[in-house]
Amino acid sequence: MAGRRIVVIGGGISGLSAALRVRARLPDADVTVLEGSAEIGGKLRLGTVAGFAVDVGAEAMLARRPEGLGLVRDVGLEADLIAPLATSAQVRAGGAAHPLPTRTMMGIPTDVDAARASGALSEQALDRIAAEPGADPLPPLEDDVAVGTLVRSRLGDEVADRLVEPLLGGVYAGRADDLSLRATMPALAARLGRDGGSLVGAAQAVTDTGAHNPAAGPVFASLAGGLGSLPAALVAAGGFAVRTSITVRSVRRTPSGFALDCGPVPEPELIEADAVIVATPAAKTALLLRDVAPAASAQLRAVDSASMAITTFAFRDVRLPEGSGLLVGATEGFGVKAVTLSSQKWPLVTDGLTLLRASVGRAGENHLLQRDDDDLIALVRHELQALIGVDAEPVDALVTRWGGGLPQYGLGHVERVARVRAAVAAVPGLAVCGAAYDGVGIPACIASAHMAADQVVASLQAGGQ
Ligand SMILES: Cc1cc2nc3c(=O)[nH]c(=O)nc-3n(C[C@H](O)[C@H](O)[C@H](O)COP(=O)(O)OP(=O)(O)OC[C@H]3O[C@@H](n4cnc5c(N)ncnc54)[C@H](O)[C@@H]3O)c2cc1C
């Protein structure tokens, strides 16, 4: 494979992981990552608050899947792995904060006693959970369904609004009534698709096994220097080239491979490649694939995204509620959808300061973000007072905006992704990966990157024979 050139478009965790994998499998190939912005890392990014480097994008990765921890080990950061100090979170439900019930699957209760102990639900809602396993069984689910539709029909609005919505809001910045069951809870969807029956029973069966089993160790992990330190470690370990501040505008097929039109229109640069991995968000990928895989492009254009902002604060001498943070459902009437009590959640060195972050903006709430940073900080501070009783003047505050930051997995997303992959697979040497496909979390992005890397390696090897 000497002299073969593989270009990865997008230097987020997906693109960097794909580059690392290709380089490991084809040590003689020339692998280059092209990143449009000035920094690599995408949604893994460090910011500075009161002199401390903090994550202003992703801050925790699922430790129950192997890909994230595996990557950390591969790039020599294992000694930096940290586990949360506090894992119990709260949820704002019905106007007050309650412990997030244990034994739920993305908020779907699997144990009525645990739901009762939290205090987040009314007696009527608890009765409904208790009765659901004995109610008319669901027929096996033949089609995809919105999570909210299913939960409302089996367990009522309260469970959907007070528990499921805040959890889905936390992960996808999405709305339960719009998000696909198959895409967001594949194991539950598979079980209900096969057997139907009870929602509570199926959620119970799924949480009792594998990745959801509480006996399997900490659910989340991070890095002592922040998850935002992972991208640089990948590049240092990688053996691949990275160019930043180079936006790819289009990808074309040539007789021998691909031609990428890069850079600003007045100063175009043509880069040729034998294989291309597109690791950009859905809307950007749709533009890039217009010529080379138009059917995939059309499918990706329909993937919506939610914008949000992360506000990070440093306080001195404040009293916080216990635990790792608070989730807030859309019906509670706040712009803030989640608060992470960072210096309680992680073993951070903060020189006596209290660090916390609050995220604002769910799908469809762009209006909340259309204010300048000072106004956004004022809004969040006002809400923090009501949500966690913090009204102190911060020592420092930082706003990080993530326009279109999280793809929305709407109804039929899994089938849409299959169509995208089929259209891309018809173009030898082309592959896609990233948050738009099989999960927005870091391990899922890495898994999609490995799949894309393996596809282009196989394609190059087949072409070379
Ligand atoms: C605020 C926030 C908090 C999150 N928190 C967590 C968390 O705690 N845990 C977790 O697991 N997940 C979290 N996520 C989700 C996760 O971080 C992302 O899904 C994941 O990092 C996406 O990685 P990616 O490489 O696929 O895409 P991105 O990180 O979006 O990277 C894509 C890159 O492509 C570049 N690019 C775009 N267009 C072009 C072009 N035309 N030419 C060249 N380059 C281009 C972009 O500049 C970007 O750097 C969070 C997401 C957000 C927004």
The ligand as an SDF file (V2000), in Angstrom:
LIG
                    3D

 53 58  0  0  0  0  0  0  0  0999 V2000
  -22.1590   20.0070   23.9900 C   0  0  0  0  0  0  0  0  0  0  0  0
  -21.9980   18.5470   23.7400 C   0  0  0  0  0  0  0  0  0  0  0  0
  -21.7570   17.6870   24.8060 C   0  0  0  0  0  0  0  0  0  0  0  0
  -21.5820   16.3380   24.5800 C   0  0  0  0  0  0  0  0  0  0  0  0
  -21.3190   15.5260   25.6390 N   0  0  0  0  0  0  0  0  0  0  0  0
  -21.0280   14.2340   25.4150 C   0  0  0  0  0  0  0  0  0  0  0  0
  -20.5650   13.4130   26.4780 C   0  0  0  0  0  0  0  0  0  0  0  0
  -20.3970   13.8550   27.6250 O   0  0  0  0  0  0  0  0  0  0  0  0
  -20.2980   12.1130   26.1980 N   0  0  0  0  0  0  0  0  0  0  0  0
  -20.4150   11.5960   24.9310 C   0  0  0  0  0  0  0  0  0  0  0  0
  -20.1330   10.4040   24.7240 O   0  0  0  0  0  0  0  0  0  0  0  0
  -20.8320   12.3580   23.9070 N   0  0  0  0  0  0  0  0  0  0  0  0
  -21.1220   13.6540   24.1200 C   0  0  0  0  0  0  0  0  0  0  0  0
  -21.5150   14.4440   23.0800 N   0  0  0  0  0  0  0  0  0  0  0  0
  -21.5910   13.8500   21.7540 C   0  0  0  0  0  0  0  0  0  0  0  0
  -20.2160   13.6290   21.1550 C   0  0  0  0  0  0  0  0  0  0  0  0
  -19.3030   14.5290   21.7120 O   0  0  0  0  0  0  0  0  0  0  0  0
  -20.2470   13.8500   19.6450 C   0  0  0  0  0  0  0  0  0  0  0  0
  -21.3080   13.1120   19.0650 O   0  0  0  0  0  0  0  0  0  0  0  0
  -18.9390   13.3950   19.0150 C   0  0  0  0  0  0  0  0  0  0  0  0
  -17.8330   14.0000   19.6490 O   0  0  0  0  0  0  0  0  0  0  0  0
  -18.9800   13.7050   17.5310 C   0  0  0  0  0  0  0  0  0  0  0  0
  -17.7340   13.4040   16.9650 O   0  0  0  0  0  0  0  0  0  0  0  0
  -17.5460   13.4300   15.3930 P   0  0  0  0  0  0  0  0  0  0  0  0
  -16.0960   13.2680   15.1300 O   0  0  0  0  0  0  0  0  0  0  0  0
  -18.4620   12.4640   14.7430 O   0  0  0  0  0  0  0  0  0  0  0  0
  -18.0380   14.8620   14.9280 O   0  0  0  0  0  0  0  0  0  0  0  0
  -17.4740   16.3180   15.2930 P   0  0  0  0  0  0  0  0  0  0  0  0
  -16.9250   16.3330   16.6450 O   0  0  0  0  0  0  0  0  0  0  0  0
  -18.5650   17.2350   14.9120 O   0  0  0  0  0  0  0  0  0  0  0  0
  -16.2580   16.4930   14.2860 O   0  0  0  0  0  0  0  0  0  0  0  0
  -16.4500   16.7720   12.9240 C   0  0  0  0  0  0  0  0  0  0  0  0
  -15.3250   17.6680   12.4700 C   0  0  0  0  0  0  0  0  0  0  0  0
  -15.4760   17.8920   11.0740 O   0  0  0  0  0  0  0  0  0  0  0  0
  -15.0700   19.2280   10.8000 C   0  0  0  0  0  0  0  0  0  0  0  0
  -15.6630   19.6050    9.5140 N   0  0  0  0  0  0  0  0  0  0  0  0
  -16.9600   19.8390    9.2310 C   0  0  0  0  0  0  0  0  0  0  0  0
  -17.1120   20.1350    7.9120 N   0  0  0  0  0  0  0  0  0  0  0  0
  -15.8770   20.0600    7.3580 C   0  0  0  0  0  0  0  0  0  0  0  0
  -15.3950   20.2390    6.0360 C   0  0  0  0  0  0  0  0  0  0  0  0
  -16.2160   20.5370    5.0170 N   0  0  0  0  0  0  0  0  0  0  0  0
  -14.0630   20.1110    5.8090 N   0  0  0  0  0  0  0  0  0  0  0  0
  -13.2140   19.7770    6.8290 C   0  0  0  0  0  0  0  0  0  0  0  0
  -13.6290   19.6020    8.1040 N   0  0  0  0  0  0  0  0  0  0  0  0
  -14.9420   19.7310    8.3630 C   0  0  0  0  0  0  0  0  0  0  0  0
  -15.6000   20.0110   11.9830 C   0  0  0  0  0  0  0  0  0  0  0  0
  -14.9230   21.2380   12.1250 O   0  0  0  0  0  0  0  0  0  0  0  0
  -15.3380   19.0460   13.1280 C   0  0  0  0  0  0  0  0  0  0  0  0
  -14.0930   19.2600   13.7580 O   0  0  0  0  0  0  0  0  0  0  0  0
  -21.6910   15.8120   23.2700 C   0  0  0  0  0  0  0  0  0  0  0  0
  -21.9560   16.6670   22.2050 C   0  0  0  0  0  0  0  0  0  0  0  0
  -22.1000   18.0180   22.4290 C   0  0  0  0  0  0  0  0  0  0  0  0
  -22.3610   18.9260   21.2810 C   0  0  0  0  0  0  0  0  0  0  0  0
  1  2  1  0
  2  3  1  0
  2 52  2  0
  3  4  2  0
  4  5  1  0
  4 50  1  0
  5  6  2  0
  6  7  1  0
  6 13  1  0
  7  8  2  0
  7  9  1  0
  9 10  1  0
 10 11  2  0
 10 12  1  0
 12 13  2  0
 13 14  1  0
 14 15  1  0
 14 50  1  0
 15 16  1  0
 16 17  1  0
 16 18  1  0
 18 19  1  0
 18 20  1  0
 20 21  1  0
 20 22  1  0
 22 23  1  0
 23 24  1  0
 24 25  2  0
 24 26  1  0
 24 27  1  0
 27 28  1  0
 28 29  2  0
 28 30  1  0
 28 31  1  0
 31 32  1  0
 32 33  1  0
 33 34  1  0
 33 48  1  0
 34 35  1  0
 35 36  1  0
 35 46  1  0
 36 37  1  0
 36 45  1  0
 37 38  2  0
 38 39  1  0
 39 40  1  0
 39 45  2  0
 40 41  1  0
 40 42  2  0
 42 43  1  0
 43 44  2  0
 44 45  1  0
 46 47  1  0
 46 48  1  0
 48 49  1  0
 50 51  2  0
 51 52  1  0
 52 53  1  0
M  END
$$$$
